[in-house]
Amino acid sequence: STGWCVSKKDATDEQLQSSIDWACGQGIDCGAIQPGGACFEPNNVASHAAFAMNMYYQKSPKRPTDCDFSQTATITSQNPSMFSLKPQQSHECLFKYLLHLAM
């Protein structure tokens, strides 16, 4: 199925950080969310988690279980670059980057 993997609004920063650590340990390139990386800003756990979760999901077979992250994430059919989960959160960097990879 197509779609995007996004963090759930009620996920805590601790849960999201754990998901980042796990996803980045699975062989995806998390350099973009490291200091100085193209997607480091906005520098918050939610944005970095959105990047890591979706990067893992896009490179996976895209089963529902590939976007679970201990029930802190969900699949959406709506392009997250069109909306923001939290007012300060920008997914623009993330999805420009992913669309570039997909082409």
N, CA, C and O atoms as a MOPAC input file, in Angstrom:
PM7 MOZYME 1SCF
protein

 N      0.84300 1    -1.19100 1     0.00000 1
 C      0.00000 1     0.00000 1     0.00000 1
 C      0.87800 1     1.24000 1     0.00000 1
 O      2.02400 1     1.20600 1     0.44700 1
 N      0.33300 1     2.31900 1    -0.50000 1
 C      1.08900 1     3.56400 1    -0.50700 1
 C      0.64400 1     4.40700 1     0.66800 1
 O     -0.43700 1     4.20800 1     1.22300 1
 N      1.47300 1     5.32800 1     1.03000 1
 C      1.14600 1     6.20600 1     2.13800 1
 C      2.40500 1     6.63900 1     2.84700 1
 O      3.52300 1     6.39100 1     2.39400 1
 N      2.19300 1     7.28500 1     3.96000 1
 C      3.29300 1     7.81300 1     4.75700 1
 C      3.13400 1     7.32700 1     6.18300 1
 O      2.01700 1     7.16700 1     6.67500 1
 N      4.24300 1     7.09700 1     6.83600 1
 C      4.25200 1     6.67100 1     8.22800 1
 C      4.53700 1     7.88800 1     9.09300 1
 O      5.59100 1     8.51200 1     8.97100 1
 N      3.60000 1     8.22000 1     9.96300 1
 C      3.74900 1     9.41500 1    10.80500 1
 C      3.56300 1     9.04300 1    12.26800 1
 O      2.87700 1     8.07500 1    12.59900 1
 N      4.18800 1     9.83100 1    13.13600 1
 C      4.05000 1     9.58700 1    14.56700 1
 C      2.66000 1     9.98500 1    15.02800 1
 O      2.06100 1    10.92900 1    14.51200 1
 N      2.15600 1     9.24300 1    16.01800 1
 C      0.85700 1     9.56800 1    16.59600 1
 C      0.98800 1    10.79000 1    17.50400 1
 O      2.02100 1    10.99000 1    18.14300 1
 N     -0.05500 1    11.59400 1    17.55600 1
 C     -0.01900 1    12.83400 1    18.32500 1
 C      0.20900 1    12.59600 1    19.81500 1
 O      0.79500 1    13.43800 1    20.49500 1
 N     -0.25100 1    11.45000 1    20.32700 1
 C     -0.14100 1    11.20900 1    21.76800 1
 C      1.14700 1    10.48500 1    22.16600 1
 O      1.32700 1    10.15700 1    23.33900 1
 N      2.03400 1    10.23300 1    21.22400 1
 C      3.30000 1     9.57300 1    21.54600 1
 C      4.19300 1    10.52800 1    22.34000 1
 O      4.27600 1    11.71700 1    22.03100 1
 N      4.85000 1    10.00000 1    23.35300 1
 C      5.73600 1    10.83500 1    24.16800 1
 C      7.09500 1    10.98600 1    23.48600 1
 O      7.45400 1    10.19300 1    22.61500 1
 N      7.84800 1    12.01300 1    23.89100 1
 C      9.18900 1    12.20100 1    23.34300 1
 C     10.06700 1    10.98600 1    23.62200 1
 O     10.89200 1    10.61100 1    22.78900 1
 N      9.89300 1    10.36700 1    24.79300 1
 C     10.69300 1     9.19000 1    25.13600 1
 C     10.38600 1     8.03100 1    24.18100 1
 O     11.29300 1     7.33800 1    23.71900 1
 N      9.10100 1     7.83200 1    23.89300 1
 C      8.71300 1     6.76600 1    22.95600 1
 C      9.25600 1     7.06500 1    21.55900 1
 O      9.75500 1     6.17400 1    20.87200 1
 N      9.15100 1     8.32800 1    21.15100 1
 C      9.61000 1     8.69300 1    19.81300 1
 C     11.12300 1     8.57600 1    19.69000 1
 O     11.62600 1     8.14500 1    18.65300 1
 N     11.84800 1     8.95100 1    20.72900 1
 C     13.31000 1     8.82100 1    20.69500 1
 C     13.70200 1     7.35600 1    20.57000 1
 O     14.64100 1     7.01900 1    19.85000 1
 N     12.98800 1     6.49500 1    21.26300 1
 C     13.24300 1     5.06300 1    21.16000 1
 C     13.00200 1     4.57800 1    19.73300 1
 O     13.75400 1     3.75300 1    19.21400 1
 N     11.94900 1     5.09500 1    19.10500 1
 C     11.64600 1     4.71400 1    17.71400 1
 C     12.72800 1     5.21200 1    16.76400 1
 O     13.10400 1     4.50500 1    15.82900 1
 N     13.23500 1     6.43300 1    16.99700 1
 C     14.33100 1     6.96700 1    16.18200 1
 C     15.54300 1     6.04300 1    16.29600 1
 O     16.12900 1     5.63600 1    15.29300 1
 N     15.90600 1     5.72200 1    17.54200 1
 C     17.08900 1     4.88300 1    17.76600 1
 C     16.94100 1     3.53300 1    17.08000 1
 O     17.88700 1     3.03200 1    16.47300 1
 N     15.75000 1     2.94400 1    17.17700 1
 C     15.52000 1     1.64200 1    16.54800 1
 C     15.60000 1     1.75800 1    15.02900 1
 O     16.31600 1     0.99400 1    14.38200 1
 N     14.86600 1     2.71200 1    14.46100 1
 C     14.82900 1     2.85100 1    12.99700 1
 C     16.21800 1     3.12400 1    12.44400 1
 O     16.61700 1     2.55000 1    11.43100 1
 N     16.95100 1     4.00400 1    13.11300 1
 C     18.28800 1     4.35400 1    12.61600 1
 C     19.26800 1     3.19900 1    12.77900 1
 O     20.32500 1     3.19100 1    12.14800 1
 N     18.92900 1     2.22800 1    13.61700 1
 C     19.75700 1     1.03700 1    13.77400 1
 C     19.44700 1    -0.05400 1    12.76100 1
 O     20.09200 1    -1.10200 1    12.74900 1
 N     18.45100 1     0.19900 1    11.90700 1
 C     18.02900 1    -0.81300 1    10.92200 1
 C     18.62700 1    -0.58800 1     9.54000 1
 O     18.20300 1    -1.21000 1     8.56600 1
 N     19.61500 1     0.30500 1     9.45600 1
 C     20.30500 1     0.47800 1     8.18900 1
 C     19.83100 1     1.65000 1     7.35200 1
 O     20.34300 1     1.86500 1     6.25300 1
 N     18.85000 1     2.42600 1     7.85100 1
 C     18.45400 1     3.61200 1     7.09400 1
 C     19.44000 1     4.73800 1     7.37800 1
 O     20.10300 1     4.74100 1     8.41500 1
 N     19.53500 1     5.67400 1     6.47500 1
 C     20.48000 1     6.78300 1     6.61500 1
 C     19.82900 1     7.91200 1     7.40600 1
 O     18.97200 1     8.63500 1     6.89700 1
 N     20.25000 1     8.04800 1     8.65400 1
 C     19.69700 1     9.10100 1     9.51500 1
 C     20.60000 1    10.32700 1     9.57700 1
 O     20.43700 1    11.18000 1    10.44900 1
 N     21.55100 1    10.41300 1     8.65000 1
 C     22.46500 1    11.55100 1     8.63700 1
 C     21.76100 1    12.89000 1     8.49600 1
 O     22.23600 1    13.90300 1     9.00900 1
 N     20.62600 1    12.89600 1     7.80100 1
 C     19.91200 1    14.14800 1     7.55500 1
 C     19.35900 1    14.76300 1     8.83700 1
 O     19.12400 1    15.97000 1     8.89200 1
 N     19.14700 1    13.93400 1     9.88200 1
 C     18.61000 1    14.47800 1    11.13700 1
 C     19.68900 1    14.61600 1    12.20700 1
 O     19.38600 1    14.86100 1    13.37500 1
 N     20.94100 1    14.45800 1    11.80600 1
 C     22.05700 1    14.73200 1    12.71200 1
 C     22.40100 1    16.21300 1    12.62900 1
 O     22.07400 1    16.86100 1    11.63500 1
 N     23.06800 1    16.77700 1    13.67400 1
 C     23.44200 1    18.19500 1    13.61700 1
 C     24.17500 1    18.52400 1    12.31300 1
 O     25.13200 1    17.84600 1    11.93900 1
 N     23.71900 1    19.55700 1    11.63800 1
 C     24.29800 1    19.94400 1    10.35500 1
 C     23.64400 1    19.26300 1     9.16900 1
 O     23.91400 1    19.62400 1     8.02400 1
 N     22.78000 1    18.27500 1     9.42600 1
 C     22.10700 1    17.55900 1     8.35100 1
 C     21.00000 1    18.39200 1     7.73000 1
 O     20.52900 1    19.36100 1     8.32400 1
 N     20.59000 1    18.00700 1     6.53200 1
 C     19.59900 1    18.77200 1     5.77100 1
 C     18.26200 1    18.87700 1     6.48700 1
 O     17.52300 1    19.84000 1     6.28400 1
 N     17.94700 1    17.89300 1     7.32500 1
 C     16.64400 1    17.85600 1     7.99400 1
 C     16.77100 1    17.95900 1     9.51500 1
 O     15.85500 1    17.57000 1    10.23900 1
 N     17.90300 1    18.48300 1    10.00400 1
 C     18.07900 1    18.61400 1    11.45600 1
 C     17.08600 1    19.62200 1    12.03600 1
 O     16.58400 1    19.43500 1    13.14400 1
 N     16.80700 1    20.68500 1    11.29100 1
 C     15.80900 1    21.66300 1    11.72700 1
 C     14.45500 1    21.30500 1    11.12100 1
 O     14.41700 1    20.93100 1     9.94900 1
 N     13.35600 1    21.39700 1    11.83900 1
 C     13.31200 1    21.82100 1    13.23800 1
 C     13.87700 1    20.74200 1    14.16100 1
 O     13.58800 1    19.55600 1    14.00500 1
 N     14.68600 1    21.17700 1    15.12100 1
 C     15.37500 1    20.25700 1    16.01700 1
 C     14.44900 1    19.86200 1    17.16600 1
 O     14.55400 1    20.39500 1    18.27000 1
 N     13.54700 1    18.92700 1    16.89500 1
 C     12.72800 1    18.37700 1    17.96800 1
 C     12.48900 1    16.89700 1    17.68700 1
 O     12.57300 1    16.43700 1    16.54800 1
 N     12.19400 1    16.17900 1    18.74200 1
 C     12.06600 1    14.72000 1    18.65400 1
 C     10.96400 1    14.32300 1    17.68200 1
 O     11.12300 1    13.36400 1    16.92700 1
 N      9.84900 1    15.04800 1    17.69200 1
 C      8.72400 1    14.67400 1    16.82700 1
 C      9.10500 1    14.74700 1    15.35200 1
 O      8.77300 1    13.84800 1    14.57900 1
 N      9.79400 1    15.80400 1    14.96400 1
 C     10.19400 1    15.93900 1    13.56000 1
 C     11.21600 1    14.88000 1    13.17000 1
 O     11.13000 1    14.29000 1    12.09200 1
 N     12.18300 1    14.64200 1    14.05000 1
 C     13.19800 1    13.63300 1    13.75700 1
 C     12.57300 1    12.24200 1    13.69600 1
 O     12.96600 1    11.41800 1    12.87000 1
 N     11.59700 1    11.98100 1    14.57400 1
 C     10.91800 1    10.68200 1    14.55300 1
 C     10.13400 1    10.50600 1    13.26300 1
 O     10.13700 1     9.42900 1    12.66800 1
 N      9.45700 1    11.57700 1    12.82800 1
 C      8.69700 1    11.49800 1    11.58100 1
 C      9.62300 1    11.12600 1    10.42800 1
 O      9.26700 1    10.31800 1     9.57100 1
 N     10.80300 1    11.71600 1    10.41400 1
 C     11.77800 1    11.41200 1     9.36800 1
 C     12.18900 1     9.94100 1     9.44000 1
 O     12.11700 1     9.22000 1     8.44500 1
 N     12.62000 1     9.50400 1    10.62400 1
 C     13.15200 1     8.14500 1    10.76800 1
 C     12.07300 1     7.08900 1    10.51100 1
 O     12.31300 1     6.10200 1     9.81500 1
 N     10.88700 1     7.30600 1    11.07900 1
 C      9.80400 1     6.34100 1    10.90000 1
 C      9.41900 1     6.21000 1     9.43500 1
 O      9.26300 1     5.10400 1     8.91700 1
 N      9.27200 1     7.34100 1     8.78000 1
 C      8.83300 1     7.28900 1     7.39400 1
 C      9.93200 1     6.76600 1     6.47000 1
 O      9.64600 1     6.06000 1     5.50300 1
 N     11.16800 1     7.10400 1     6.76100 1
 C     12.27200 1     6.58000 1     5.95900 1
 C     12.31800 1     5.05300 1     6.06500 1
 O     12.48900 1     4.35800 1     5.06400 1
 N     12.16300 1     4.54400 1     7.28300 1
 C     12.14300 1     3.08600 1     7.46100 1
 C     10.96400 1     2.48300 1     6.69800 1
 O     11.11400 1     1.48800 1     5.98800 1
 N      9.80200 1     3.09100 1     6.85200 1
 C      8.59100 1     2.55500 1     6.20500 1
 C      8.72800 1     2.55000 1     4.68600 1
 O      8.36200 1     1.57200 1     4.03500 1
 N      9.25300 1     3.63500 1     4.11800 1
 C      9.36300 1     3.73300 1     2.66000 1
 C     10.32500 1     2.69300 1     2.09200 1
 O     10.18500 1     2.27800 1     0.94200 1
 N     11.30100 1     2.27200 1     2.89400 1
 C     12.26800 1     1.28200 1     2.42800 1
 C     11.85100 1    -0.15300 1     2.77200 1
 O     12.51600 1    -1.11200 1     2.38100 1
 N     10.75300 1    -0.28500 1     3.49900 1
 C     10.26300 1    -1.60000 1     3.91600 1
 C      9.28700 1    -2.13900 1     2.87500 1
 O      8.99500 1    -1.45700 1     1.89300 1
 N      8.77600 1    -3.36700 1     3.08100 1
 C      7.72700 1    -3.88400 1     2.17700 1
 C      6.39600 1    -3.14100 1     2.32200 1
 O      5.43400 1    -3.45200 1     1.62000 1
 N      6.33700 1    -2.16900 1     3.22500 1
 C      5.14900 1    -1.31900 1     3.43900 1
 C      3.94500 1    -2.11100 1     3.93300 1
 O      2.81500 1    -1.89300 1     3.49500 1
 N      4.20800 1    -3.01900 1     4.83900 1
 C      3.11700 1    -3.68400 1     5.54500 1
 C      2.69300 1    -2.79000 1     6.71200 1
 O      3.48800 1    -1.97100 1     7.17400 1
 N      1.46100 1    -2.93100 1     7.19500 1
 C      1.04300 1    -2.13500 1     8.36300 1
 C      1.99100 1    -2.28100 1     9.55200 1
 O      2.20200 1    -1.33100 1    10.30700 1
 N      2.56100 1    -3.48000 1     9.71400 1
 C      3.48000 1    -3.69000 1    10.83600 1
 C      4.80300 1    -2.94000 1    10.66200 1
 O      5.54800 1    -2.77600 1    11.62800 1
 N      5.10100 1    -2.48700 1     9.45100 1
 C      6.32200 1    -1.71800 1     9.21200 1
 C      6.17000 1    -0.26600 1     9.66900 1
 O      7.13600 1     0.49800 1     9.66200 1
 N      4.96000 1     0.10500 1    10.06400 1
 C      4.71500 1     1.44700 1    10.60300 1
 C      3.94600 1     1.29700 1    11.91100 1
 O      2.82400 1     1.78500 1    12.04500 1
 N      4.56200 1     0.62000 1    12.86400 1
 C      3.92200 1     0.43600 1    14.16600 1
 C      4.73700 1     1.12300 1    15.25900 1
 O      4.20900 1     1.91900 1    16.03500 1
 N      6.03300 1     0.80400 1    15.30800 1
 C      6.93400 1     1.43100 1    16.27900 1
 C      6.33600 1     1.42700 1    17.68700 1
 O      6.18200 1     2.46900 1    18.32400 1
 N      6.00400 1     0.21600 1    18.15100 1
 C      5.40500 1     0.04900 1    19.48100 1
 C      4.15800 1     0.91800 1    19.65400 1
 O      3.94000 1     1.52200 1    20.70400 1
 N      3.36600 1     0.96300 1    18.61600 1
 C      2.08200 1     1.68000 1    18.59200 1
 C      2.23700 1     3.19200 1    18.74700 1
 O      1.34500 1     3.86000 1    19.27200 1
 N      3.38200 1     3.73700 1    18.28700 1
 C      3.57600 1     5.19500 1    18.33700 1
 C      3.43700 1     5.83900 1    16.96700 1
 O      3.58700 1     7.05300 1    16.83300 1
 N      3.14600 1     5.02100 1    15.92900 1
 C      3.05900 1     5.55600 1    14.56800 1
 C      1.84600 1     4.96900 1    13.85700 1
 O      1.28300 1     3.95400 1    14.26600 1
 N      1.46800 1     5.64600 1    12.78100 1
 C      0.32900 1     5.18800 1    11.99700 1
 C      0.53800 1     5.56500 1    10.53900 1
 O      1.27600 1     6.50000 1    10.22700 1
 N     -0.11700 1     4.83200 1     9.65200 1
 C     -0.03100 1     5.11600 1     8.22100 1
 C     -1.12800 1     6.10000 1     7.84000 1
 O     -2.27800 1     5.95700 1     8.25600 1
 N     -0.76300 1     7.09000 1     7.05300 1
 C     -1.75500 1     8.04000 1     6.55000 1
 C     -1.67100 1     8.08500 1     5.03100 1
 O     -0.59100 1     7.94700 1     4.45600 1
 N     -2.80600 1     8.27500 1     4.39100 1
 C     -2.81200 1     8.41900 1     2.93300 1
 C     -2.69000 1     9.88800 1     2.54200 1
 O     -2.54600 1    10.21400 1     1.36400 1
 N     -2.74800 1    10.77100 1     3.53500 1
 C     -2.64600 1    12.20700 1     3.26900 1
 C     -1.18600 1    12.62900 1     3.37100 1
 O     -0.52700 1    12.35500 1     4.37400 1
 N     -0.69200 1    13.28000 1     2.35900 1
 C      0.69900 1    13.71000 1     2.34100 1
 C      0.96800 1    14.62400 1     3.53600 1
 O      0.39900 1    15.71200 1     3.61900 1
 N      1.83200 1    14.19000 1     4.46700 1
 C      2.04900 1    14.99900 1     5.66900 1
 C      2.69100 1    16.35900 1     5.39900 1
 O      2.68500 1    17.22600 1     6.27300 1
 N      3.23900 1    16.55600 1     4.21300 1
 C      3.79700 1    17.88100 1     3.92800 1
 C      2.68100 1    18.90500 1     3.74300 1
 O      2.93900 1    20.10800 1     3.71200 1
 N      1.43400 1    18.42600 1     3.62100 1
 C      0.29700 1    19.32000 1     3.43600 1
 C     -0.30900 1    19.77300 1     4.76200 1
 O     -1.13700 1    20.68300 1     4.79500 1
 N      0.10300 1    19.14200 1     5.83400 1
 C     -0.41800 1    19.53600 1     7.14000 1
 C      0.67900 1    19.35600 1     8.17700 1
 O      1.72900 1    18.78800 1     7.87900 1
 N      0.44900 1    19.82500 1     9.36600 1
 C      1.43300 1    19.70700 1    10.42400 1
 C      0.79700 1    19.05000 1    11.63800 1
 O     -0.29700 1    19.43300 1    12.05200 1
 N      1.47300 1    18.06800 1    12.20800 1
 C      0.92800 1    17.39300 1    13.38000 1
 C      0.93700 1    18.31600 1    14.59300 1
 O      0.04400 1    18.25000 1    15.43700 1
 N      1.93400 1    19.16200 1    14.67400 1
 C      2.04300 1    20.14200 1    15.75100 1
 C      2.41500 1    21.46900 1    15.10400 1
 O      3.11000 1    21.48100 1    14.08800 1
 N      1.97100 1    22.57900 1    15.66800 1
 C      2.17400 1    23.87800 1    15.00800 1
 C      3.62100 1    24.17400 1    14.62400 1
 O      3.87400 1    24.76000 1    13.57100 1
 N      4.58000 1    23.77000 1    15.47700 1
 C      5.97600 1    24.10700 1    15.19500 1
 C      6.65500 1    23.09200 1    14.29800 1
 O      7.83200 1    23.23600 1    13.96900 1
 N      5.92100 1    22.07100 1    13.90200 1
 C      6.52700 1    20.95700 1    13.17500 1
 C      6.44400 1    21.18200 1    11.67000 1
 O      5.37600 1    21.49300 1    11.14200 1
 N      7.54900 1    21.02800 1    10.99700 1
 C      7.54200 1    21.14500 1     9.54700 1
 C      7.99700 1    19.83500 1     8.93200 1
 O      9.07400 1    19.33400 1     9.25600 1
 N      7.18900 1    19.28200 1     8.05400 1
 C      7.56100 1    18.04100 1     7.37000 1
 C      8.06700 1    18.32800 1     5.95800 1
 O      8.33700 1    17.40300 1     5.19200 1
 N      8.19300 1    19.58900 1     5.62300 1
 C      8.57600 1    19.94200 1     4.25600 1
 C      9.90800 1    19.29500 1     3.87200 1
 O     10.03100 1    18.69500 1     2.80400 1
 N     10.89000 1    19.42300 1     4.74300 1
 C     12.21200 1    18.85400 1     4.47000 1
 C     12.09400 1    17.35100 1     4.26900 1
 O     12.61400 1    16.80000 1     3.29900 1
 N     11.41900 1    16.70800 1     5.17600 1
 C     11.28600 1    15.25600 1     5.14300 1
 C     10.72000 1    14.76600 1     3.83300 1
 O     11.28300 1    13.86200 1     3.21500 1
 N      9.62600 1    15.34100 1     3.39900 1
 C      8.94900 1    14.75800 1     2.25200 1
 C      9.56000 1    15.20100 1     0.92500 1
 O      9.47100 1    14.47000 1    -0.06100 1
 N     10.17400 1    16.37200 1     0.88000 1
 C     10.96100 1    16.71200 1    -0.31400 1
 C     12.08900 1    15.69800 1    -0.46500 1
 O     12.37200 1    15.23100 1    -1.56800 1
 N     12.72600 1    15.36400 1     0.64500 1
 C     13.84800 1    14.43300 1     0.64800 1
 C     13.39000 1    13.04300 1     0.19600 1
 O     14.03900 1    12.40300 1    -0.63100 1
 N     12.26500 1    12.58700 1     0.75100 1
 C     11.77400 1    11.25800 1     0.39900 1
 C     11.29200 1    11.18500 1    -1.04300 1
 O     11.51500 1    10.18900 1    -1.73000 1
 N     10.63300 1    12.24000 1    -1.49600 1
 C     10.17400 1    12.23400 1    -2.88400 1
 C     11.36700 1    12.21200 1    -3.83400 1
 O     11.31800 1    11.58200 1    -4.89100 1
 N     12.42900 1    12.89800 1    -3.45400 1
 C     13.65800 1    12.88400 1    -4.24500 1
 C     14.21000 1    11.46000 1    -4.34300 1
 O     14.63700 1    11.02400 1    -5.41200 1
 N     14.19800 1    10.74100 1    -3.21500 1
 C     14.69700 1     9.36700 1    -3.21000 1
 C     13.83800 1     8.44000 1    -4.05700 1
 O     14.33900 1     7.49100 1    -4.66000 1
 N     12.54200 1     8.72300 1    -4.09700 1
 C     11.61600 1     7.83200 1    -4.78700 1
 C     11.66600 1     7.98700 1    -6.30400 1
 O     11.20000 1     7.10800 1    -7.03000 1
 N     12.21700 1     9.07800 1    -6.78400 1
 C     12.22300 1     9.35400 1    -8.23300 1
 C     13.32800 1     8.58100 1    -8.93900 1
 O     13.47900 1     8.69200 1   -10.15500 1

